[in-house]
Amino acid sequence: MKKLSTEFRLLAGLMFGLALLLSAGWQLYRSLQDYRENSLWVAHTYQVLDQLYEVKSGVLELESIQRLYFITGDDVFTGQRDSKSAQIRQAEKKIAELTADNPRQQLIYKNLQLKLNERLNALDRTLQIYQTEGYPATRKHLISGTPRLIMEALMVQISNMEEEERVLLQQRKIQVENNFVQARNIGILVLIITLAGGALLWWQFRRDVIQRSLAEAAVRDSESLLKQILDILPVGVLICDREGSLTTINPGAKLIWGGSRQVNLDQYGEYAGWWPDSGKRIASDEWALARTMKTGETILAELADIRCFDGNRKTIANSTAPLRDDKGNIIGGLSVNVDVTDFTATERKLRAAAHYDDTQAKAQILFTASFERNKIFASLLSLLAERHGYQMSALYSFDEWYARFRCEASHGLARDIPREFELGEGLLGQAALTGKSNSLDVSRLSMQTGLADFSPRHVFMIPVVYQEHRLAVMVLATTNTVVAGEQAFLERLAGQLAVALHNLRQYNDLKMLADQLRTSSDEIAAKNQQLEQASRMKSEFLANMSHELRTPLNAIVGFSEILKDGLMGNLLPQQKDAAADIFHSGKHLLALINDILDLSKIEAGKMQVNLESTDIASLLQASLQVIREQASLQNLQVSAKIPEDLGNVWLDEVKLKQIVYNLLSNAVKFTPEGGRVHLSARRIEGYQVAGGRFEHYLEIMVSDSGIGISPESQAELFQPFTQIDNSLSRKHQGTGLGLAMVKRIAELHEGSVSMSSIVGKGSTFTVLLPWRTAHLPGKFTAAQPAPVTSTASSLGNGELLALVIEDDDQAAEVLRVQLESEGFRILRATTAEAALGMAEEAHPDLITLDILLPGMDGWEFLERFKQHPLFASTPVVIISIVADRGRGLSLGAAHVMQKPIARENLTAALSALGFCNDPATDNKTALIVDDDPKAVKLVSTQLDSFGYQTLSALGGQDGINMARQHKPDLIVLDLMMPEINGFDVVEALKNDTVTASIPIIVLTAKQITPEDRLRLNGDVKKVMEKSDFNHGRFIGEVRRAMTGRGK
């Protein structure tokens, strides 16, 4: 009974151990299966995130493509838009498939699908609006904010799905980690169970041997059961005895190692293995089982890369423990191997990819940091040795003239290695010849690689090729374990090196060309200097010649106009016609000279644009009036389309007139009888102008039904002194300067001129000028006249005095006749110095100034004259050949006019200054307030002769009452009156809103003191003493007071 009881206990113990091992093995198998399944779920989660990113980026790219279509109008973007929409739909479908197993994600997906459809429909709607209603409606639709809200809602749904997937990803990563820990723990448990079982069997065997012989049978049974357990375990188990001989290798171990081989522990080194971190081969005494047998230590889950007996490579987690007898002596060793190749491969690939990318980035920095080939090569090989363990390497560059490779850089090589080889010679030559990389596994061979006498694990030969051009070959040797993708990484690095070598060659070529260009530039600069000197001489000649020609022309034009207008007596009709012919011919010749001078100023960069607020409609209508007479003679139909509300634009009014007049004159000149000429203007948006830099532009178009211009002649149209046909130049007078001036003046305004024409049907010229609504500081000058106030004449008889500063007798005589016809008394000074003295003595009401004077010139006179406090308000009109309007106005001139001055222009300038204004006096009423009936009668007579209806008041209070009742247009007031004097009347009228705007002229016998003038300052137009009263002066002051007023 006792014997059976012992066997029973032994069998029970074995069965219990077997059950534990089976359970542990099954749990280990399930853990590995769960690990694999959870790894797949992690990959599944990344797929969902990728598709969500595809939808998000696709929608943003679709918006960008549609905006490009709106901006450019190019139909190629509609194709790209359809393609991108299809990609988004495909990604949406993929998301639905990937999240079909997740009800929560399906719910979010429904909302995502809804918002995505809304966004795509909104984009389709925007496209429809653009195609049917245009860009402004599209912009209004976009500004409404609805598309942005839809987009934000879509982004929220995508973010929700991404957040859900990230939560799942975190959970699944935790599950993968738990599975790995569980597998490791089960492996440890199996090891413990095996150790325990082995110890139990060993103890039972020893006990049975000692106690009875039948124990051997029980031990054999136990070993048989243990073998069965080991046979079904999914891990490799190896057991050795105290001598190191492997006594047990289970099927799991054979499956891992690809076979079995019993060797002594001293021969354990034939088992090929490498440390994963360093790639160094594991020595025979470094294996875990060898260390356990020598030291008795227990090692858990030590990773090792192995080469199996069948040639395959794997990664194992190796756990070992010593086997001891009851006295603690080591009698054997146990090794449990778990194949973790799949687990570590993924991690290794990720680390390797990141490592490769980092190396490529560092290499790119090396390639761009230097222009020295040797330095780039040496740095690259050092980088590969440091980061990838290529202890020995070389780089051979190709000499295409000799078809040989020469070593330009090496790392860790002896000096006596071969430094050259031919194309096709050896393995290196073959790699260079074929352009294909070679990878040699030489871990079990001793090879002569041309590098050194050592046994690397891998040798790579990587050709460096750029667009089928051989540049170099890299040879790299390493003793580390080479993972998948290493060769591809080296080939990518070789591609980077090829681009860097190509760029370096281009840099060297560019440097050589730059040296050649520098030499050529010096020669060109010398020639340009000669051309600039010739150009300056030409400009100086044109300026001097223009001045010499215009001086006599001024007299011809001026005196012929005086004769024509009858200022020097009436002429016979034939004499008047002759004077008119002289006048028009002189004006024509003067215009040609002015064009030549203006063109030379523009080409020399001396022409300035004086910006001022200009009424475009009025300017264009005035330009039309100039050419209507000639057009009517040719029976031409002249039409215009000029909006009345076009408004004012800041530009150079004089130069714009030149542009419009030149274009209209050409249109009339080259349009046959019975044709048509049309002028139009409008404001257009900046985006409608190719290359437009301003928000709006002024577009002026002049079209005609004339002879037209051939395409080959249009290129020469805007060149100076050029006419497209000599026969036309004979038929139509002209110098060929008009269109050249138009083009250059437009460019001075930062605008442009273009034209379209059909031979025999007509031409259209288009001028585009920036629409400026205010003066902008910069290269433009704002033309603002100096403020002008009324000045009192120093002449006792009330006549207006004009001081004419002119050294030319003929020009002075023309001005004398014209000014006297306007009621001025004339003083003349031939020098600026004399004029200063005469001005201080005579106090003129007006000064006309020539610039080109002997001694002190006109500019210096103007500056000194305006600094004098007595003359700060005296108007100065510059009348000179040199008419720099911007400079003259900045120095205080009231007007700047160019010789010869036409009478109507002079009259207009004087009217602007308040000298010759004759405001309409019909239905005008004047109130005379004076207690002296004789004075009232005298003033009434003067005003009646001037066309006024007069009212009279003989006292201050009566004057106030009548002013409030009748609201006269003008009040003439005496200061010295009983009861309510003139000062009280002024104060009462100015404090009343009804009468505050009525102009008041004070006419009094009172001696006016400075305090009186200060008291009246700002409230009256003029203060006159009765002792100085005369008709001319009084009516002149009335004119000034009433200028610009209407009933």
Secondary structure, 3 states (H helix, E strand, C coil): CHHHHHHHHHHHHHHHHHHHHHHHHHHHHHHHHHHHHHHHHHHHHHHHHHHHHHHHHHHHHHHHHHHHHHHHCCCHHHHHHHHHHHHHHHHHHHHHHHCCCCHHHHHHHHHHHHHHHHHHHHHHHHHHHHHHHCHHHHHHHHHCCHHHHHHHHHHHHHHHHHHHHHHHHHHHHHHHHHHHHHHHHHHHHHHHHHHHHHHHHHHHHHHHHHHCCCHHHHHHHHHHHHHHHHHHCCCEEEEEECCCCEEEECHHHHHHHCCCCCCCHHHHHHCCEECCCCCCECCHHHCHHHHHHHHCCCEEEEEEEEECCCCCEEEEEEEEEEEECCCCCEEEEEEEEEECHHHHHHHHHHHHHHHHHHHHHHHHHHHHHCCCHHHHHHHHHHHHHHHHCCCEEEEEEEECCCCEEEEEEEECCCCCCCCEEECCCHHHHHHHHHCCCEEEECCCCCCCCCCCCCCCCEEEEEEEEECCEEEEEEEEEECCCCCCCHHHHHHHHHHHHHHHHHHHHHHHHHHHHHHHHHHHHHHHHHHHHHHHHHHHHHHHHHHHHHHHHHHHHHHHHHHHHHHHHCCCCCCCHHHHHHHHHHHHHHHHHHHHHHHHHHHHHHHCCCCCCEEEEEEHHHHHHHHHHHHHHHHHHCCCEEEEECCHHHCEEEECHHHHHHHHHHHHHHHHHCCCCCCEEEEEEEEEEHHHCCCCCCCEEEEEEEEECCCCCCHHHHCCCCCCCCCCCHHHHHHCCCCCCHHHHHHHHHHHCCCEEEEEEECCCEEEEEEEEECCCCCCCCCCEECCCCCCCCCCCCCCCCCEEEEEECCCHHHHHHHHHHHHCCCEEEEEECCHHHHHHHHHHHCCCEEEECCCCCCCCHHHHHHHHHHCHHHCCCCEEEEECCCCHHHHHHCCCCEEEECCCCHHHHHHHHHHCCCCCCCCCCCCEEEEECCCHHHHHHHHHHHHHCCCEEEEECCHHHHHHHHHHHCCCEEEECCCCCCCCHHHHHHHHHCCCCCCCCCEEEEECCCCCHHHHHHHCCCCCEEEEHHHCCHHHHHHHHHHHHCCCCC
